[in-house]
Amino acid sequence: MKGKTKNMTKDTTKDEAEDASKSATLKGKNALVTGASRNLGAVTALALARCGSNVIINDIDSTQSRAEAEKLLKTLGELEVKALFIPADVTRSSEVHSLCRRSLDALGKIDIVVNNAGPFNAQPFLELEEKTWDSIMDANLKAVYLTTRELAPLMKSHGWGRIVTMCAGSAYVRNHGVYGLAKAAVQVLTESLALELGPEITVNSVAPGQIAESLPDIQRIDPTFGERYTARAPLKRLVTREEVARLIALLCSPAFDSMTGVVMRFDGGAEIPRF
């Protein structure tokens, strides 16, 4: 299966990513991306920076996340934007408050929040421990509430803001346990916040299907998942982190000024309902 994974994706070069960013300008904006020291969060931070945005990288405080963040900061520095790593556990209100205060002290204001943090879990409910339920729900759902509570009032006072939440294809199935439940709740919260925070702030969500680079993690649970998923997709491939990150950056751009309360399913068509 690993030998086939490469054929399931569409390669995106650095030049293509930079060319795509020219259609979205965020120069002078300041973004906070949670869970951003690696994987999709890191690629999203780069996509925003290529559009001109300064970036606060957030992740939990660990030796690994600090090391990964340092590498990312070096790359961001080459793009001539301001970038800073601020560790915090976004499931804890006191740490989110500190994260937002430090971000504001560093950049003056925050215009964009990408709520990327959100671990996966697909355990059956009857096998799920209460502490696991709490950790998955808090990281995927509560964290969105906490960051929004801190920063939305300031965005409204400045007259402009963008909040992007991360839904997932798991929100549309019923066998991904508490993670699917949390992501379905993110969809409802996104729509509710869009109603509450307009007209100054747009609130939208991206719901990626299976991301190509994350497939090996899923294959350890379900070895045939990739083959089954691409067989269902009209495009016959998986989306990439770079593609998802570009969409997130575009949602923050003037091209999407009139869109709010929308969850964009981004899965190559794999989850189109069918009989």
C-alpha positions as CSV (number, residue, x, y, z in Angstrom):
1,M,0.0,0.0,0.0
2,K,2.8,2.4,0.8
3,G,4.1,2.1,-2.7
4,K,0.7,3.2,-4.1
5,T,0.3,6.2,-1.9
6,K,2.3,8.5,-4.1
7,N,-0.1,7.9,-7.0
8,M,-3.1,9.0,-4.8
9,T,-1.8,12.6,-4.6
10,K,-1.2,15.6,-6.9
11,D,2.3,17.0,-6.3
12,T,2.4,20.7,-5.5
13,T,5.7,22.4,-5.9
14,K,6.9,25.4,-3.9
15,D,6.7,27.6,-7.0
16,E,3.1,26.6,-7.6
17,A,2.2,27.4,-4.0
18,E,3.9,30.8,-4.2
19,D,2.1,31.5,-7.5
20,A,-1.2,30.6,-6.0
21,S,-0.6,32.9,-3.1
22,K,-0.4,35.9,-5.4
23,S,-4.2,35.7,-5.8
24,A,-4.6,36.4,-2.1
25,T,-3.0,39.3,-0.3
26,L,-2.8,39.5,3.4
27,K,0.1,41.9,3.7
28,G,0.0,43.7,7.0
29,K,-2.4,41.2,8.6
30,N,-1.5,39.1,11.7
31,A,-2.5,35.5,12.1
32,L,-2.6,33.0,15.0
33,V,-2.5,29.3,14.0
34,T,-3.0,26.7,16.7
35,G,-1.3,23.3,16.5
36,A,1.1,24.8,14.0
37,S,4.6,23.5,14.7
38,R,4.2,20.6,12.2
39,N,1.9,18.9,9.7
40,L,-1.1,20.9,8.4
41,G,-0.7,23.7,10.9
42,A,2.9,24.4,9.8
43,V,2.0,24.3,6.1
44,T,-0.9,26.7,6.8
45,A,1.4,29.1,8.6
46,L,3.6,29.1,5.6
47,A,0.7,29.6,3.2
48,L,-0.4,32.7,5.2
49,A,3.1,34.0,5.3
50,R,3.5,33.7,1.6
51,C,0.4,35.9,1.3
52,G,2.2,38.5,3.5
53,S,0.7,37.8,6.9
54,N,2.8,37.8,10.1
55,V,2.2,34.6,12.0
56,I,2.1,33.4,15.6
57,I,2.8,29.7,15.7
58,N,1.1,27.9,18.6
59,D,1.5,24.4,19.9
60,I,1.8,22.5,23.2
61,D,5.0,23.1,25.1
62,S,7.3,20.2,24.5
63,T,10.8,19.5,23.4
64,Q,9.6,18.2,20.0
65,S,7.2,21.1,19.3
66,R,9.9,23.6,20.2
67,A,12.4,22.0,17.9
68,E,9.9,21.8,15.0
69,A,8.8,25.4,15.6
70,E,12.4,26.6,15.4
71,K,12.8,25.0,11.9
72,L,9.5,26.5,10.8
73,L,10.5,30.0,12.1
74,K,13.7,29.9,10.0
75,T,11.6,29.2,6.9
76,L,9.2,31.9,7.8
77,G,12.1,34.3,8.3
78,E,13.1,33.9,4.7
79,L,9.6,35.3,3.7
80,E,10.3,38.6,5.5
81,V,7.4,38.4,7.8
82,K,7.3,38.6,11.6
83,A,6.9,35.1,13.1
84,L,6.9,33.9,16.7
85,F,6.4,30.6,18.5
86,I,4.1,30.8,21.6
87,P,3.5,27.5,23.4
88,A,0.1,27.0,25.1
89,D,-2.4,24.3,25.7
90,V,-5.5,25.6,23.9
91,T,-7.8,23.4,25.9
92,R,-7.1,25.5,29.1
93,S,-8.6,28.9,29.4
94,S,-5.8,30.4,31.4
95,E,-3.2,29.3,28.8
96,V,-5.4,30.6,25.9
97,H,-5.7,34.0,27.7
98,S,-1.9,34.1,28.1
99,L,-1.4,33.0,24.4
100,C,-3.6,35.8,23.2
101,R,-2.1,38.5,25.4
102,R,1.4,37.5,24.3
103,S,0.3,37.5,20.7
104,L,-1.2,41.0,21.0
105,D,1.9,42.3,22.8
106,A,4.1,40.9,20.0
107,L,2.1,42.1,17.0
108,G,-0.3,44.7,18.3
109,K,-3.5,43.0,17.0
110,I,-4.6,39.6,15.6
111,D,-6.7,39.7,12.4
112,I,-6.8,36.0,11.6
113,V,-7.3,32.9,13.8
114,V,-6.9,29.4,12.3
115,N,-8.2,26.9,14.8
116,N,-6.1,24.0,13.5
117,A,-5.4,22.0,16.7
118,G,-7.5,18.9,16.9
119,P,-6.3,15.3,17.6
120,F,-8.0,12.3,15.9
121,N,-9.6,9.3,17.8
122,A,-11.8,6.6,16.4
123,Q,-12.3,4.3,19.4
124,P,-15.8,2.8,19.8
125,F,-17.8,4.8,22.4
126,L,-18.1,1.8,24.7
127,E,-14.3,1.5,24.8
128,L,-13.7,5.2,25.2
129,E,-12.3,6.5,28.5
130,E,-13.9,9.6,29.9
131,K,-10.5,11.4,29.9
132,T,-10.1,10.7,26.2
133,W,-13.6,12.0,25.5
134,D,-12.7,15.2,27.3
135,S,-9.3,15.7,25.6
136,I,-10.7,15.1,22.1
137,M,-13.8,17.3,22.6
138,D,-11.7,20.0,24.3
139,A,-9.0,20.2,21.7
140,N,-11.3,20.1,18.7
141,L,-14.3,22.1,20.0
142,K,-13.7,24.0,23.3
143,A,-10.5,25.5,22.0
144,V,-12.4,27.3,19.2
145,Y,-14.7,28.8,21.8
146,L,-11.7,29.9,24.0
147,T,-9.7,31.6,21.2
148,T,-12.8,33.3,19.8
149,R,-13.9,34.5,23.2
150,E,-10.5,36.2,23.7
151,L,-9.9,37.7,20.2
152,A,-13.3,38.3,18.5
153,P,-14.2,41.4,20.6
154,L,-10.9,43.0,19.5
155,M,-11.4,42.0,15.9
156,K,-14.8,43.6,15.9
157,S,-13.4,46.8,17.5
158,H,-10.9,47.0,14.6
159,G,-13.6,46.4,12.0
160,W,-12.1,43.3,10.4
161,G,-11.4,39.7,11.3
162,R,-11.2,36.2,9.9
163,I,-11.8,33.0,11.9
164,V,-11.2,29.6,10.2
165,T,-12.2,26.5,12.0
166,M,-11.1,22.9,11.0
167,C,-14.0,20.6,10.5
168,A,-13.3,17.2,8.8
169,G,-14.8,14.5,6.6
170,S,-15.3,12.6,9.9
171,A,-18.2,15.0,10.6
172,Y,-20.2,13.3,7.9
173,V,-19.8,9.7,8.9
174,R,-20.9,8.0,12.1
175,N,-18.1,5.5,12.8
176,H,-15.4,7.9,13.8
177,G,-16.5,8.1,17.4
178,V,-15.9,11.2,19.5
179,Y,-13.7,12.9,16.8
180,G,-16.6,12.8,14.3
181,L,-18.9,14.1,17.0
182,A,-16.5,17.0,17.8
183,K,-16.1,17.9,14.2
184,A,-19.9,17.9,13.6
185,A,-20.2,20.3,16.5
186,V,-17.5,22.5,15.0
187,Q,-19.8,22.9,12.0
188,V,-22.6,24.0,14.2
189,L,-20.4,26.4,16.1
190,T,-19.0,27.8,12.9
191,E,-22.4,28.7,11.7
192,S,-23.5,30.1,15.1
193,L,-20.4,32.3,15.3
194,A,-20.9,33.6,11.8
195,L,-24.3,34.8,12.8
196,E,-23.0,36.4,16.1
197,L,-19.8,38.0,14.8
198,G,-20.8,39.6,11.6
199,P,-20.5,41.9,9.8
200,E,-16.9,42.7,10.9
201,I,-15.8,39.0,11.2
202,T,-16.3,36.1,8.8
203,V,-16.3,32.6,10.3
204,N,-15.8,29.7,7.9
205,S,-14.6,26.2,8.1
206,V,-12.6,23.7,6.0
207,A,-13.5,20.0,6.1
208,P,-10.7,18.0,4.5
209,G,-11.2,14.4,3.6
210,Q,-8.3,12.1,4.1
211,I,-5.1,14.1,3.7
212,A,-2.4,12.3,1.7
213,E,0.5,13.0,4.1
214,S,-1.5,11.7,7.1
215,L,-2.5,8.4,5.4
216,P,0.2,6.3,7.0
217,D,-1.2,7.1,10.4
218,I,-4.7,5.9,9.4
219,Q,-3.3,2.8,7.6
220,R,-1.9,1.6,11.0
221,I,-5.6,1.5,12.1
222,D,-7.1,0.5,8.8
223,P,-4.6,-0.8,6.1
224,T,-7.1,-0.6,3.2
225,F,-8.5,2.8,4.0
226,G,-6.6,4.7,1.4
227,E,-7.6,2.3,-1.4
228,R,-11.2,2.4,-0.4
229,Y,-11.3,6.2,-0.1
230,T,-9.7,7.0,-3.5
231,A,-12.0,4.4,-5.1
232,R,-14.9,6.5,-3.9
233,A,-13.5,9.8,-5.0
234,P,-14.3,11.1,-8.5
235,L,-10.8,12.7,-8.7
236,K,-9.2,9.3,-7.7
237,R,-6.7,10.9,-5.3
238,L,-6.2,12.4,-1.9
239,V,-5.9,16.1,-1.1
240,T,-2.6,17.4,0.2
241,R,-1.7,19.6,3.1
242,E,-0.5,22.3,0.7
243,E,-3.9,22.3,-1.1
244,V,-5.8,22.6,2.2
245,A,-3.5,25.3,3.5
246,R,-4.0,27.3,0.3
247,L,-7.8,27.1,0.7
248,I,-7.5,28.4,4.3
249,A,-5.4,31.3,3.1
250,L,-7.9,32.1,0.4
251,L,-10.7,32.1,2.9
252,C,-8.9,34.9,4.7
253,S,-8.4,36.9,1.5
254,P,-10.6,39.6,-0.1
255,A,-11.8,37.0,-2.6
256,F,-14.0,35.6,0.2
257,D,-15.2,38.8,1.8
258,S,-18.8,37.8,1.2
259,M,-18.6,34.3,2.5
260,T,-19.4,33.4,6.1
261,G,-20.9,30.5,8.0
262,V,-19.8,28.0,5.3
263,V,-18.1,24.6,5.8
264,M,-16.2,23.7,2.7
265,R,-15.9,20.0,2.2
266,F,-12.6,19.3,0.5
267,D,-12.2,15.6,-0.3
268,G,-12.0,15.1,-4.0
269,G,-15.7,14.2,-4.0
270,A,-15.2,11.1,-1.9
271,E,-18.0,11.9,0.5
272,I,-20.7,12.9,-2.1
273,P,-23.8,11.0,-0.9
274,R,-24.7,8.0,-3.1
275,F,-27.0,5.1,-3.0
